[in-house]
Amino acid sequence: MKYQKLLSLTRQAVDTYQMIDEGDHIAVGISGGKDSLTLLCALYGLKRFYPKSFDLTAITVNLGFQNLDLKPIKRMCRTLEIPYKIVDTQIARIIFEERRENNPCSLCAKMRKGALNAAIKELGCNKIAYAHHKDDVIETMLLSLLYEGRFYSFPPKTYLDQMDLTVIRPLFFVDEADVIGFWHKYQLPVAKSPCPADGHTRREYSKQLLRQLNLENPGVKNRMFTAILNAELSDWPDRIIPDRH
């Protein structure tokens, strides 16, 4: 995927769901993976021409694994002139050594989110951008159907009133295949996850299921995404058709 296409899809999501307001200070959650680094590039590019001015700060919650190398991401942020904050934690030790969790992902996500939100407020950010893309939206819907018995997926924008913080997902209309293409084309400095649970989760199962369904029924992924957009889910914001003329 070329940079111009990434910027176009990002702006489509930002405009459709009114994700960015004048004067926003947006924290960009950086896991070190291809999705979050693509998001950082997307918002950096958007910032240069978007009619509403906003600031960016990149944030990584370091879970405490010994073999995570964040130096290349530091260099990338310096090149883009985006402040980069690393929040060091002992989450990995607590989960895998002290508590020895059999299903570590849920607790890890809660602890990571808590550390991230605290850092965001300390930095004075009013929004946090997550790198969830179109495939994530559909996979979440599948997980919800399979394990909760309901039709649901996370919204493109959410206001967290307890934190006075707005979550935005600017890659909402971007396919994972395009993210992978962007990563390879522009050689993003991805830091491989050292987590021992990586790739052995229900979400990974839903990813493989979606891939198989789309292989056997070409176009089913896009039809599922359209169904989610048209479902009028209760906590989703209204869609606004952008008028750029």
C-alpha positions as CSV (number, residue, x, y, z in Angstrom):
1,M,0.0,0.0,0.0
2,K,1.3,3.4,-0.9
3,Y,1.4,6.2,1.6
4,Q,-1.2,8.2,-0.2
5,K,-3.8,5.4,0.1
6,L,-3.1,5.1,3.8
7,L,-3.6,8.8,4.3
8,S,-6.8,8.7,2.2
9,L,-8.3,5.9,4.3
10,T,-7.2,7.4,7.5
11,R,-8.8,10.7,6.7
12,Q,-12.0,8.9,5.6
13,A,-12.3,7.4,9.1
14,V,-11.3,10.6,10.9
15,D,-13.9,12.6,9.0
16,T,-16.7,10.0,9.0
17,Y,-16.6,9.7,12.8
18,Q,-15.2,13.1,13.7
19,M,-12.2,11.7,15.5
20,I,-10.0,14.9,15.6
21,D,-10.8,18.3,16.9
22,E,-8.8,21.6,16.9
23,G,-6.1,21.6,19.5
24,D,-6.2,17.9,20.3
25,H,-3.2,16.2,21.9
26,I,-3.3,12.7,20.7
27,A,-1.4,9.8,22.4
28,V,-0.5,7.1,19.9
29,G,-0.3,3.7,21.5
30,I,2.8,1.9,20.2
31,S,3.1,-1.8,20.8
32,G,6.0,-2.1,18.4
33,G,4.0,-4.1,15.9
34,K,3.2,-3.3,12.2
35,D,-0.3,-1.9,13.0
36,S,0.8,0.7,15.6
37,L,3.8,1.9,13.5
38,T,1.5,2.2,10.4
39,L,-0.9,4.3,12.6
40,L,2.0,6.6,13.7
41,C,2.9,7.2,10.0
42,A,-0.7,7.8,9.1
43,L,-1.3,10.4,11.8
44,Y,2.1,12.0,11.1
45,G,1.2,12.4,7.5
46,L,-2.4,13.6,8.3
47,K,-1.1,16.2,10.7
48,R,0.8,18.0,7.8
49,F,-2.4,18.9,5.9
50,Y,-5.4,18.3,8.1
51,P,-7.5,21.5,8.6
52,K,-7.6,21.1,12.3
53,S,-4.2,21.3,14.1
54,F,-3.3,18.7,16.6
55,D,-0.2,17.3,18.5
56,L,1.1,13.8,18.7
57,T,2.9,11.8,21.4
58,A,3.9,8.2,21.0
59,I,3.7,5.9,24.0
60,T,4.8,2.4,24.6
61,V,4.0,0.4,27.8
62,N,7.1,-1.8,28.3
63,L,5.8,-5.0,29.9
64,G,9.2,-5.9,31.2
65,F,10.3,-8.7,28.8
66,Q,14.1,-8.7,28.6
67,N,14.4,-9.2,24.8
68,L,12.3,-6.2,23.6
69,D,14.4,-3.8,21.5
70,L,12.8,-0.4,21.2
71,K,15.8,1.5,19.9
72,P,14.7,1.4,16.2
73,I,11.3,2.9,17.2
74,K,13.1,5.6,19.2
75,R,15.0,6.5,16.0
76,M,11.9,6.5,13.9
77,C,10.1,8.9,16.4
78,R,13.2,11.2,16.4
79,T,13.1,11.3,12.6
80,L,9.4,12.2,12.6
81,E,10.0,14.7,15.4
82,I,7.3,13.0,17.5
83,P,7.9,12.8,21.3
84,Y,8.2,9.2,22.5
85,K,7.4,8.1,26.0
86,I,8.3,4.6,27.3
87,V,6.4,3.5,30.4
88,D,8.4,0.7,32.2
89,T,6.4,-1.8,34.1
90,Q,6.8,-5.3,35.8
91,I,3.6,-6.6,34.2
92,A,5.3,-9.6,32.6
93,R,6.9,-10.7,35.9
94,I,3.6,-10.3,37.8
95,I,1.6,-12.4,35.2
96,F,4.1,-15.1,34.2
97,E,6.2,-15.5,37.4
98,E,4.2,-14.4,40.4
99,R,0.7,-15.3,39.4
100,R,1.5,-17.8,36.6
101,E,-1.7,-17.1,34.8
102,N,-3.1,-19.9,32.6
103,N,-5.0,-17.3,30.5
104,P,-2.8,-14.2,30.8
105,C,-4.2,-12.0,28.0
106,S,-7.2,-10.6,29.9
107,L,-5.3,-9.5,33.0
108,C,-2.3,-8.2,30.9
109,A,-4.7,-6.1,28.8
110,K,-6.2,-4.5,31.9
111,M,-2.8,-3.8,33.5
112,R,-1.4,-2.5,30.3
113,K,-4.4,-0.2,29.7
114,G,-4.2,1.1,33.3
115,A,-0.5,2.0,32.9
116,L,-1.1,3.5,29.5
117,N,-4.1,5.7,30.6
118,A,-2.1,7.0,33.7
119,A,0.8,8.0,31.4
120,I,-1.6,9.6,28.9
121,K,-3.2,11.8,31.6
122,E,0.2,12.7,33.0
123,L,1.3,13.9,29.5
124,G,-1.8,16.0,29.2
125,C,-3.3,14.2,26.2
126,N,-7.0,14.2,25.7
127,K,-7.2,11.4,23.1
128,I,-5.6,8.0,22.6
129,A,-5.3,6.5,19.1
130,Y,-5.4,2.7,18.9
131,A,-4.2,0.8,15.7
132,H,-7.2,-1.4,15.3
133,H,-7.9,-2.0,11.5
134,K,-10.8,-3.4,9.5
135,D,-9.9,-7.0,10.1
136,D,-9.8,-6.4,13.9
137,V,-13.3,-5.0,13.8
138,I,-14.6,-8.1,12.0
139,E,-12.6,-10.5,14.2
140,T,-14.0,-8.9,17.3
141,M,-17.5,-9.3,15.9
142,L,-16.8,-13.0,15.3
143,L,-15.4,-13.4,18.9
144,S,-18.6,-11.8,20.2
145,L,-20.8,-14.1,18.3
146,L,-18.9,-17.2,19.2
147,Y,-18.2,-16.6,22.8
148,E,-20.8,-14.1,24.0
149,G,-23.8,-14.8,21.9
150,R,-24.2,-11.2,20.7
151,F,-23.6,-9.2,17.6
152,Y,-21.0,-6.5,18.6
153,S,-17.7,-4.9,17.8
154,F,-15.8,-2.0,19.2
155,P,-16.8,1.5,18.0
156,P,-14.4,3.8,15.9
157,K,-14.6,6.4,18.7
158,T,-15.4,6.1,22.4
159,Y,-15.5,8.6,25.2
160,L,-14.3,7.2,28.5
161,D,-16.1,9.5,31.0
162,Q,-14.2,8.2,34.1
163,M,-10.9,9.1,32.5
164,D,-12.2,12.1,30.5
165,L,-10.4,10.5,27.6
166,T,-11.5,9.8,24.0
167,V,-10.4,6.6,22.2
168,I,-10.1,6.9,18.4
169,R,-9.3,4.2,15.8
170,P,-8.1,6.0,12.7
171,L,-7.2,2.8,10.8
172,F,-10.8,1.7,10.9
173,F,-11.2,1.4,7.1
174,V,-7.7,-0.1,6.4
175,D,-7.4,-3.8,5.6
176,E,-4.7,-5.8,7.4
177,A,-3.3,-6.9,4.1
178,D,-2.7,-3.2,3.3
179,V,-1.0,-2.7,6.6
180,I,1.4,-5.6,5.9
181,G,2.1,-4.1,2.4
182,F,2.8,-0.7,4.0
183,W,5.1,-2.2,6.6
184,H,7.2,-4.0,3.9
185,K,7.2,-1.2,1.4
186,Y,8.4,1.4,3.9
187,Q,10.5,-1.0,6.0
188,L,9.0,0.0,9.4
189,P,11.1,-1.0,12.4
190,V,8.8,-3.6,13.9
191,A,9.8,-4.9,17.3
192,K,8.7,-8.5,17.5
193,S,6.5,-9.3,20.6
194,P,8.5,-11.5,23.1
195,C,5.3,-12.5,24.9
196,P,5.1,-16.4,25.2
197,A,1.3,-16.2,24.7
198,D,1.5,-14.4,21.4
199,G,-0.2,-16.3,18.6
200,H,-2.0,-18.7,20.9
201,T,-5.2,-16.8,21.7
202,R,-8.9,-16.8,20.8
203,R,-8.3,-13.7,18.7
204,E,-5.7,-15.6,16.6
205,Y,-8.3,-18.3,16.1
206,S,-10.9,-15.7,14.9
207,K,-8.2,-14.3,12.6
208,Q,-7.6,-17.7,11.0
209,L,-11.4,-18.3,10.8
210,L,-12.0,-15.1,9.0
211,R,-9.2,-15.9,6.6
212,Q,-10.7,-19.3,5.8
213,L,-14.2,-17.9,5.4
214,N,-13.0,-15.2,3.0
215,L,-11.0,-17.8,1.0
216,E,-14.0,-20.1,0.6
217,N,-16.5,-17.2,0.1
218,P,-14.6,-14.3,-1.7
219,G,-15.8,-10.9,-0.5
220,V,-17.4,-12.2,2.7
221,K,-15.0,-10.1,4.8
222,N,-16.3,-6.9,3.2
223,R,-19.9,-8.0,3.5
224,M,-19.4,-8.7,7.2
225,F,-17.8,-5.2,7.7
226,T,-20.8,-3.6,5.9
227,A,-23.2,-5.5,8.2
228,I,-21.3,-4.1,11.3
229,L,-21.4,-0.5,9.9
230,N,-25.2,-0.8,9.2
231,A,-26.1,-2.6,12.5
232,E,-26.7,0.7,14.4
233,L,-24.8,-0.6,17.5
234,S,-25.8,1.3,20.6
235,D,-22.5,2.8,21.6
236,W,-21.3,3.8,18.1
237,P,-21.2,7.4,17.0
238,D,-23.2,8.7,14.1
239,R,-21.6,8.4,10.6
240,I,-21.1,11.6,8.7
241,I,-20.5,11.5,5.0
242,P,-17.5,13.8,4.5
243,D,-17.9,16.8,2.2
244,R,-14.5,18.1,1.1
245,H,-15.7,20.3,-1.7
